[in-house]
Amino acid sequence: MSLFITLEGGEGCGKSTQAKLLSARLSRSGYDTALLYEPGVTPLGLELRRCLKRARHGGITAEAELMLFAAARSELTATMLLPALQRGAVVVCDRYADSTIAYQGYGRGLPPTIITTVNQLVTRGLRPDVTVLLDMEPIAALQRKGPSRDRFEHESIDFHQRVRDGYLEMARSDPERWLVFDATRPASIIATAIWSHISSLLGRASPTASHSA
């Protein structure tokens, strides 16, 4: 049984930690598991990640930012995500297309129609089965993460609040796909709650004999 799970949220919300915990638990349970993240994993994605994340004077235009994320997502989808799903794996992905809607749409103000068109092209129409949103006040999340050279973490609090509002609006509009968790709770408690939901979806499927973390 293939299943596509994404984890979303603002900076410092703990989604990367939860993605690793969920992937590890799936692997221990015998499921063929692929842990991916955006932007990155592929050689092209890693190069683009350095461009997109590095703090720099002058920044990158919103349109260029959109296209760089799209290029990384296209490569990831074609070379790693779709093959994993086609072999029946459970894929856990740290960010996916909803990040672009939240950051470049709600955060940067790019038109939704443009973002939808770009996302549709680079994802081949693939949508997650489940999206876990780790929600937290931006000021508290950034303080928890501490000093960083990440370009996005240097954005204004207003920007991060728009991103958060965007995520919450998406979750409200599609409650069957989105699971929202309070990211201020201890990581172990959040992990247990996420596993409870995911294991219920996998409960009627037998884990495969082979698996990879």
C-alpha positions in Angstrom: 0.0 0.0 0.0 1.5 3.3 -1.1 0.8 6.4 1.0 2.0 10.0 0.4 2.4 12.0 3.7 3.6 15.6 3.8 4.6 17.7 6.8 4.1 21.4 6.6 4.5 24.4 8.9 6.5 27.6 9.4 10.1 28.0 10.4 11.0 26.3 13.7 7.8 24.4 14.1 9.6 21.0 14.3 8.3 19.4 11.1 11.7 18.0 10.1 12.0 16.3 13.5 8.5 14.8 13.2 9.2 13.7 9.6 12.3 11.7 10.8 10.4 10.2 13.8 7.5 9.1 11.6 9.7 7.6 8.9 11.7 5.7 11.5 8.6 4.3 13.1 7.2 3.3 9.8 10.5 1.5 8.9 10.5 -0.3 12.3 7.0 -1.4 11.6 8.1 -3.1 8.4 6.9 -0.6 5.8 9.0 0.2 2.8 9.5 3.9 3.6 11.1 6.8 1.8 12.0 10.0 3.7 12.3 13.0 1.4 12.5 16.8 1.9 12.2 20.0 -0.1 14.2 21.5 -1.6 16.9 19.0 -1.7 17.6 15.2 -1.9 18.4 15.3 -5.6 21.7 16.8 -6.8 19.7 19.7 -8.5 17.6 20.1 -5.4 20.7 20.4 -3.2 22.2 23.1 -5.4 18.9 25.0 -5.5 18.5 24.7 -1.7 21.8 26.5 -1.2 20.6 29.3 -3.4 17.2 29.6 -1.8 18.2 29.2 1.9 21.5 31.3 2.0 21.1 34.7 3.6 22.1 37.4 1.0 21.9 41.1 0.4 19.2 42.0 -2.1 17.4 38.7 -1.9 15.7 36.9 -4.8 12.6 38.1 -6.5 9.3 36.3 -5.6 8.9 35.1 -9.2 12.5 33.7 -9.3 11.9 32.1 -5.9 8.8 30.4 -7.2 10.6 29.0 -10.2 13.6 27.7 -8.2 11.4 25.8 -5.8 9.4 24.5 -8.8 12.5 23.2 -10.5 13.6 21.3 -7.4 10.1 19.9 -6.9 9.8 18.7 -10.5 13.1 16.8 -10.2 12.1 15.3 -6.8 8.7 14.2 -8.1 10.0 12.6 -11.2 13.1 10.9 -9.9 12.3 9.9 -6.3 8.7 10.5 -5.2 6.7 8.9 -8.1 9.1 5.8 -8.3 8.7 5.3 -4.5 4.9 5.4 -4.7 4.9 3.2 -7.7 6.7 0.5 -5.8 4.2 0.7 -3.0 6.3 2.7 -0.5 5.0 5.0 2.2 6.6 8.4 1.4 7.1 11.0 4.1 8.0 14.4 2.6 9.2 17.4 4.6 7.4 20.1 2.6 5.8 19.9 -0.8 3.5 22.0 -3.0 1.5 23.5 -0.1 4.7 25.3 1.0 4.7 27.2 -2.2 1.1 28.3 -1.7 1.9 29.4 1.9 5.2 31.1 1.3 5.2 32.4 -2.3 1.4 32.9 -2.3 0.3 34.1 1.1 3.7 35.3 2.2 5.0 36.9 -1.0 1.7 37.8 -2.5 2.1 36.0 -5.9 -1.3 35.3 -7.7 -2.9 32.0 -6.7 -3.6 31.2 -10.3 0.1 31.3 -11.3 1.1 29.2 -8.3 -1.6 26.6 -9.0 -0.5 26.3 -12.7 3.2 25.9 -11.7 2.4 23.4 -9.0 0.2 21.4 -11.3 2.9 21.2 -13.9 5.8 20.2 -11.7 3.9 17.7 -9.5 2.2 15.9 -12.5 -1.0 16.5 -10.5 0.2 14.4 -7.6 -1.4 15.5 -4.2 -0.6 14.1 -0.8 -2.9 11.6 0.8 -2.3 13.2 4.3 -0.8 16.6 5.2 0.4 17.2 8.8 0.4 20.8 9.8 2.5 21.7 12.8 1.1 25.1 13.9 2.8 27.6 16.2 3.0 31.3 16.7 5.8 32.7 14.5 7.6 34.6 17.2 7.8 31.6 19.5 8.9 29.3 16.7 11.7 31.6 15.5 12.9 32.1 19.1 13.0 28.3 19.6 15.0 27.8 16.5 17.6 30.4 17.5 20.1 32.3 15.3 20.3 31.1 11.7 21.7 32.1 8.2 18.5 30.8 6.6 17.1 33.6 4.4 13.5 32.9 5.2 14.1 33.2 9.0 15.3 36.8 8.4 11.9 37.8 7.0 9.6 40.0 9.0 7.2 38.7 11.6 4.4 39.9 9.3 5.6 37.7 6.6 5.7 34.6 8.9 2.2 35.4 10.2 0.9 35.6 6.6 2.5 32.2 6.0 0.9 30.8 9.1 -2.5 32.2 8.2 -2.2 30.7 4.8 -1.5 27.2 6.2 -4.5 27.4 8.6 -6.8 28.6 5.8 -5.7 25.6 3.6 -6.3 23.2 6.5 -9.8 24.6 7.1 -10.7 24.3 3.4 -9.6 20.6 3.1 -10.1 19.0 6.6 -10.1 15.5 5.1 -6.5 15.8 4.0 -5.0 18.1 6.7 -4.2 17.2 10.3 -3.4 20.2 12.5 -1.2 19.7 15.6 -0.1 22.2 18.3 3.6 22.4 17.7 4.2 23.8 21.2 3.6 20.4 22.7 6.5 18.0 23.5 7.9 16.3 20.4 7.2 12.8 21.7 3.5 13.6 22.3 3.1 15.1 18.8 4.8 12.0 17.3 2.5 9.7 19.1 -0.6 11.6 17.9 0.7 11.6 14.3 1.4 7.9 14.5 -2.1 7.3 15.8 -3.6 8.9 12.7 -1.2 7.3 10.2 -1.3 3.8 11.6 -5.1 3.9 11.4 -4.8 4.5 7.6 -2.3 1.7 7.3 -4.1 -0.7 9.6 -5.7 -2.8 7.0 -2.6 -3.0 4.9 0.2 -5.6 5.4 3.7 -4.1 5.6 6.0 -5.2 2.8 9.0 -7.5 3.4 11.6 -5.0 2.2 12.0 -1.4 3.4 14.4 1.5 3.4 14.7 4.5 5.7 
